[in-house]
């Protein structure tokens, strides 16, 4: 099994794809955590894209952190993995199980303090 890595090249492609979808005269703001490949000065930002970085250790501002916590708590914790392939298979299985539960995803990411009478 081939391993895929996320790094500067991956985020560069992602930013370029976002830029290609920005309407003429508009500007995209991309909210990111402080992963090293997000904060590197090696990224070349298009004129129509700006990056805003979340504060370090602020899971309430980054709902995906709760997704990772949910995956660990429900499918990945208390497991001894035999190999990298076992880790990848378990992670893919957990992700596929979660994506089959859109209401669960919605409930995990919602913050009651962040909206009023809105269902996002």
C-alpha positions as CSV (number, residue, x, y, z in Angstrom):
1,X,0.0,0.0,0.0
2,X,1.4,3.4,-1.0
3,X,1.4,6.0,1.8
4,X,0.2,9.6,1.1
5,X,1.8,12.5,2.9
6,X,0.4,15.9,3.5
7,X,2.9,18.7,3.4
8,X,3.7,22.0,1.7
9,X,3.1,20.7,-1.8
10,X,-0.4,19.4,-0.8
11,X,-1.5,22.7,0.8
12,X,-0.1,24.6,-2.2
13,X,-2.3,22.5,-4.5
14,X,-5.2,23.1,-2.2
15,X,-4.7,26.9,-2.2
16,X,-4.4,26.9,-6.0
17,X,-7.6,25.0,-6.3
18,X,-9.4,27.4,-4.0
19,X,-8.0,30.3,-6.0
20,X,-9.3,28.8,-9.2
21,X,-12.8,28.9,-7.8
22,X,-12.8,32.5,-6.5
23,X,-15.0,34.7,-8.6
24,X,-13.3,37.6,-10.4
25,X,-13.0,40.6,-8.1
26,X,-13.6,38.4,-5.0
27,X,-11.2,37.3,-2.3
28,X,-11.0,34.0,-0.4
29,X,-10.0,33.7,3.3
30,X,-8.8,30.3,4.3
31,X,-8.9,29.5,8.0
32,X,-6.1,27.1,9.1
33,X,-4.6,25.6,12.1
34,X,-0.9,26.1,12.7
35,X,0.4,22.9,11.1
36,X,3.9,23.4,9.8
37,X,2.9,23.0,6.2
38,X,0.2,25.7,6.6
39,X,2.6,28.3,8.1
40,X,5.7,27.8,6.0
41,X,7.0,30.7,4.1
42,X,7.5,28.4,1.1
43,X,3.8,28.8,0.1
44,X,3.1,31.1,-2.8
45,X,-0.2,32.7,-2.2
46,X,-2.3,33.9,-5.1
47,X,-3.5,37.5,-4.9
48,X,-7.1,36.4,-4.3
49,X,-6.4,34.2,-1.3
50,X,-5.4,35.1,2.3
51,X,-4.6,32.8,5.2
52,X,-5.8,33.3,8.7
53,X,-4.3,31.1,11.4
54,X,-6.2,29.9,14.5
55,X,-4.6,30.4,17.8
56,X,-2.6,27.4,19.0
57,X,-4.5,24.9,21.2
58,X,-7.9,26.4,20.6
59,X,-10.1,23.4,19.8
60,X,-13.3,25.4,20.3
61,X,-12.4,27.5,17.3
62,X,-11.5,24.4,15.1
63,X,-14.5,22.0,15.1
64,X,-12.5,19.4,13.2
65,X,-10.6,18.7,16.4
66,X,-13.9,17.3,17.8
67,X,-14.2,15.1,14.8
68,X,-10.8,13.6,15.5
69,X,-11.7,13.2,19.2
70,X,-14.9,11.4,18.2
71,X,-13.1,9.1,15.8
72,X,-10.5,8.2,18.5
73,X,-13.2,7.7,21.2
74,X,-15.5,5.5,19.1
75,X,-13.3,3.5,16.7
76,X,-9.6,4.0,17.3
77,X,-8.8,4.0,21.0
78,X,-7.6,1.1,23.0
79,X,-6.1,-0.6,19.9
80,X,-2.7,-2.0,19.4
81,X,-1.9,-1.7,15.8
82,X,0.3,-4.4,14.2
83,X,1.5,-2.4,11.3
84,X,1.2,0.8,9.3
85,X,-1.3,-0.9,7.1
86,X,-3.4,-1.8,10.1
87,X,-3.4,1.9,11.2
88,X,-4.4,3.0,7.7
89,X,-7.1,0.4,7.5
90,X,-8.5,1.3,10.9
91,X,-8.5,5.0,10.2
92,X,-10.2,4.5,6.8
93,X,-12.8,2.3,8.4
94,X,-13.4,4.8,11.2
95,X,-13.7,7.7,8.6
96,X,-16.1,5.7,6.4
97,X,-18.2,4.8,9.5
98,X,-18.4,8.4,10.5
99,X,-19.2,9.7,7.0
100,X,-22.2,7.4,7.0
101,X,-23.6,9.4,10.0
102,X,-24.1,13.0,8.7
103,X,-26.3,14.0,11.6
104,X,-23.6,12.9,14.0
105,X,-21.0,15.0,12.1
106,X,-23.4,18.0,12.2
107,X,-23.9,17.6,16.0
108,X,-20.2,17.2,16.7
109,X,-19.2,20.4,14.9
110,X,-21.9,22.6,16.2
111,X,-21.2,25.1,18.9
112,X,-24.2,26.4,20.7
113,X,-22.4,29.7,21.6
114,X,-21.5,30.3,17.9
115,X,-25.0,30.6,16.4
116,X,-28.6,31.5,17.4
117,X,-31.6,29.7,16.0
118,X,-29.5,28.6,12.9
119,X,-29.0,25.1,11.8
120,X,-25.8,24.9,9.9
